[in-house]
Amino acid sequence: MKIKSIFSDGEKIPVKYTADEEDINPSLEISGIPEGAKTLALIVDDPDAPIGTWVHWLVWNIPASKTKIEENSVPGIQGINDFRKRDYGGPNPPSGTHRYFFKLYALDSELNLPEGSKKAELEKAMQGHILATAQLIGKYSR
């Protein structure tokens, strides 16, 4: 399984998709979704945050038939990010260059998880259901 966006792996995330401009999610193209996958889940986080990994976006129960997550969209059920919102929160580093991990999971079932759940709850719900993973890393600094 692969995930692509307007920026390549390891490249800078365009400012449009950060807190410095429109603060909307970039489009993501998905390929190689395995047979048997029923849903997808996406975790976007920043392990370089000064207080530990900062969660920017949590989405699950994205239909496995979806090969593109559109820009500025809500493709599934959203969890609470570390900005305390059920939404995409773009890069907003206090200093330096941070890495933003877009982690995609192909799952063999829908998750029975309420909207507004947190990352730990999502990760626990996914245990035993992950068929494949893909990752894209974007960087951002001011």
C-alpha positions in Angstrom: 0.0 0.0 0.0 1.3 3.5 -0.8 0.2 7.0 0.0 1.2 10.1 -2.0 0.4 13.8 -1.8 1.3 17.2 -3.4 4.6 16.9 -1.5 7.0 13.9 -1.8 8.1 11.8 1.1 10.6 13.9 3.2 9.8 17.2 1.4 8.3 20.4 2.8 4.6 20.6 3.2 3.2 23.6 1.2 2.3 26.5 3.6 -1.4 26.3 2.3 -1.8 23.1 4.4 -0.4 24.6 7.6 -1.7 26.9 10.4 0.1 29.7 8.7 -2.4 29.8 5.8 -5.5 27.8 5.0 -5.0 25.1 7.6 -6.7 22.4 5.4 -5.7 18.8 4.8 -3.8 18.1 1.6 -5.2 15.6 -0.8 -3.8 12.1 -0.4 -3.7 9.4 -3.1 -3.9 5.8 -2.0 -2.8 2.8 -4.0 -2.3 -0.9 -3.4 -5.1 -1.3 -0.8 -5.1 -5.0 0.0 -7.9 -7.3 -0.8 -10.1 -7.9 2.2 -9.7 -4.3 3.5 -13.0 -2.9 4.5 -11.9 0.5 5.9 -8.9 2.8 6.2 -7.7 4.8 9.2 -5.3 7.8 9.1 -3.2 9.2 11.9 -1.3 12.4 11.3 1.2 13.3 14.1 4.4 15.2 14.8 7.0 13.4 16.9 9.2 16.5 17.1 6.8 18.5 19.3 8.6 19.8 22.5 6.0 18.1 24.8 6.0 14.7 22.9 4.2 13.5 19.9 1.4 16.0 18.9 -1.6 14.6 17.1 -2.9 16.6 14.1 -5.6 14.5 12.7 -7.4 11.2 13.4 -9.8 9.7 10.9 -11.2 6.1 10.7 -13.9 4.1 8.9 -12.8 5.7 5.6 -14.2 3.3 2.9 -11.5 1.0 1.5 -12.7 1.8 -1.9 -11.5 5.4 -1.6 -8.3 5.9 -3.5 -8.2 9.6 -2.9 -8.8 11.8 0.2 -9.7 15.2 -1.2 -8.2 18.4 -0.1 -10.2 20.0 2.7 -12.4 17.0 3.3 -13.8 14.8 6.0 -13.4 11.2 4.6 -14.5 9.3 7.7 -15.2 9.6 11.4 -12.8 12.1 13.1 -11.2 11.9 16.5 -10.0 14.6 18.8 -6.6 16.0 18.0 -4.2 17.7 20.4 -5.7 21.1 19.4 -8.8 19.6 21.1 -10.7 19.7 17.8 -12.4 17.1 15.6 -10.7 18.3 12.5 -7.4 18.5 10.7 -4.9 20.8 12.4 -2.1 21.7 10.1 1.6 22.0 11.0 2.2 24.8 13.6 5.8 24.2 14.9 6.9 26.6 17.7 10.5 26.5 16.4 12.8 24.5 14.1 11.8 22.0 11.4 9.3 19.3 12.4 8.3 16.1 10.7 4.7 15.3 10.1 3.8 11.6 9.7 0.8 10.7 7.6 0.2 7.0 8.7 -2.4 5.1 6.8 -3.8 1.7 7.9 -5.9 -0.8 5.9 -8.3 -2.6 8.2 -10.3 -5.8 7.9 -13.4 -4.2 9.6 -15.2 -1.1 10.5 -14.2 0.2 13.9 -16.9 0.6 16.6 -15.4 3.8 17.9 -17.3 7.0 18.7 -16.5 10.3 17.0 -14.2 12.3 19.2 -12.1 9.4 20.4 -8.4 9.9 21.0 -5.3 8.4 19.4 -4.7 5.8 22.0 -8.3 4.6 21.7 -8.0 4.4 17.9 -4.7 2.5 18.1 -6.3 0.0 20.6 -9.4 -0.5 18.4 -7.1 -1.2 15.3 -5.2 -4.0 17.1 -5.7 -7.3 15.3 -7.4 -5.6 12.3 -4.4 -4.1 10.4 -3.8 -5.7 7.0 -1.3 -3.1 5.7 0.2 0.2 6.5 1.7 3.1 4.5 3.5 6.3 5.6 4.3 9.7 4.1 6.5 12.2 6.0 6.3 15.9 5.3 8.4 18.6 6.9 7.6 22.1 7.9 9.4 25.0 9.5 8.6 28.7 9.5 
